[in-house]
Amino acid sequence: MLLFFGLEVQIPLGAKQDVRFEGKVRYEWAIKEGLARIADGRMHVDKGAFLSIMEKSKEALNYADNIPEFGMEAIYLYFSNRERAAHIADQLRSAGIDADVQDDKVGSTLKISFTRK
């Protein structure tokens, strides 16, 4: 059993890591952390909007290179490949989500805003 950010995860011994598994863990952690931040007042977004946007951006969490970071009204995903970040941002925008790519020194950051357009 592996304890990852407060989540108990059962991994068979010798099992290969899978992008979908890592994405599921990131997604569950992000939901748990986001709801805790909303309850504590550290995030100023509607709970329903947060859950809806997170559900639509579940696939983006699968391909992020690091654990996401939260802001007051957004979540930030880090990518080493700018083209991948831009492609995912385009997909999110087509789903009606406010997404923006910002270049960093080493890679790119995808900002997913929880405010409605």
Backbone torsions as a table, in degrees:
resi	resn	phi	psi	omega
1	MET	NA	138.9	-179.2
2	LEU	-117.7	131.1	176.5
3	LEU	-100.5	112.4	-174.7
4	PHE	-124.3	108.3	-179.7
5	PHE	51.3	43.6	176.3
6	GLY	82.5	2.2	179.6
7	LEU	-107.2	132.2	176.4
8	GLU	-85.2	123.4	-176.2
9	VAL	-124.5	127.9	177.5
10	GLN	-92.5	117.4	178.4
11	ILE	-120.9	122.5	176.4
12	PRO	-61.7	142.5	-179.8
13	LEU	-60.6	129.7	179.3
14	GLY	80.8	7.2	-178.9
15	ALA	-72.9	147.1	178.4
16	LYS	-81.4	140.8	177.3
17	GLN	-68.8	144.2	-176.9
18	ASP	-127.1	137.3	-179.9
19	VAL	-58.7	-39.8	-179.3
20	ARG	-66.1	-37.7	178.5
21	PHE	-65.2	-47.2	179.0
22	GLU	-61.9	-40.4	178.3
23	GLY	-63.8	-38.7	178.5
24	LYS	-64.3	-41.9	178.4
25	VAL	-64.9	-43.8	177.5
26	ARG	-60.8	-44.0	-178.6
27	TYR	-62.6	-48.0	179.8
28	GLU	-62.4	-40.9	177.4
29	TRP	-63.8	-44.2	-178.2
30	ALA	-63.2	-40.8	177.6
31	ILE	-63.3	-49.0	-179.1
32	LYS	-60.6	-47.1	-179.0
33	GLU	-66.9	-42.8	179.9
34	GLY	-62.8	-44.5	178.4
35	LEU	-64.5	-37.1	177.0
36	ALA	-65.5	-40.5	178.9
37	ARG	-67.2	-37.5	177.2
38	ILE	-65.3	-44.0	-179.9
39	ALA	-64.5	-37.0	-179.7
40	ASP	-79.8	-13.6	-177.4
41	GLY	86.7	11.3	178.4
42	ARG	-84.3	-12.5	174.1
43	MET	-126.7	131.9	-175.6
44	HIS	-105.3	67.9	178.8
45	VAL	-137.6	160.2	176.5
46	ASP	-74.4	135.9	-178.0
47	LYS	-59.7	-42.6	179.6
48	GLY	-64.1	-42.6	178.0
49	ALA	-64.8	-40.4	178.4
50	PHE	-59.2	-51.1	-177.9
51	LEU	-63.8	-39.8	179.9
52	SER	-64.2	-46.6	-178.8
53	ILE	-68.8	-38.3	178.4
54	MET	-65.0	-37.8	178.3
55	GLU	-63.4	-41.8	-180.0
56	LYS	-70.7	-26.9	-178.1
57	SER	-102.1	18.2	179.5
58	LYS	-57.2	-42.1	-178.4
59	GLU	-63.9	-34.8	179.1
60	ALA	-63.1	-36.2	178.6
61	LEU	-65.2	-29.3	178.5
62	ASN	-62.4	-34.7	-172.6
63	TYR	-101.0	-4.1	177.4
64	ALA	-65.9	147.8	-176.7
65	ASP	-85.5	-20.2	-179.0
66	ASN	-135.0	172.5	173.5
67	ILE	-64.4	134.6	-178.6
68	PRO	-67.9	159.4	175.7
69	GLU	-117.3	147.3	179.7
70	PHE	-102.8	143.8	169.7
71	GLY	-111.1	-165.7	-179.9
72	MET	-70.6	-34.5	-177.4
73	GLU	-137.7	21.1	-176.5
74	ALA	-156.0	165.6	172.0
75	ILE	-121.2	143.0	-176.6
76	TYR	-116.9	125.5	178.4
77	LEU	-112.4	137.1	-176.9
78	TYR	-105.0	135.7	-179.9
79	PHE	-131.1	139.6	175.5
80	SER	-82.3	-17.8	-177.3
81	ASN	-112.9	115.9	-177.3
82	ARG	-65.9	-37.1	-179.0
83	GLU	-62.9	-40.4	178.2
84	ARG	-64.4	-43.5	179.2
85	ALA	-62.4	-42.8	179.8
86	ALA	-65.7	-40.3	178.8
87	HIS	-63.2	-44.9	179.3
88	ILE	-66.0	-38.7	177.5
89	ALA	-61.8	-41.3	177.6
90	ASP	-62.3	-41.9	178.1
91	GLN	-63.3	-41.8	179.7
92	LEU	-66.1	-41.2	178.4
93	ARG	-62.3	-38.7	179.0
94	SER	-67.6	-21.7	176.1
95	ALA	-88.7	3.0	177.1
96	GLY	88.5	18.2	-179.6
97	ILE	-102.5	138.5	177.7
98	ASP	-77.8	103.6	-177.9
99	ALA	-128.1	142.3	-178.2
100	ASP	-142.9	140.3	178.5
101	VAL	-103.7	131.5	177.5
102	GLN	-122.1	131.9	180.0
103	ASP	-80.2	137.7	174.4
104	ASP	-112.2	178.5	178.1
105	LYS	-64.7	-39.0	-174.1
106	VAL	-100.0	-28.8	-176.1
107	GLY	-158.7	-139.9	179.9
108	SER	-137.3	151.2	177.6
109	THR	-114.4	129.9	175.8
110	LEU	-101.7	117.6	179.1
111	LYS	-98.0	122.9	176.1
112	ILE	-111.3	112.5	-176.7
113	SER	-87.7	140.2	179.6
114	PHE	-93.1	-0.7	177.0
115	THR	-82.8	146.9	-179.7
116	ARG	-76.5	143.3	177.6
117	LYS	-68.0	NA	NA
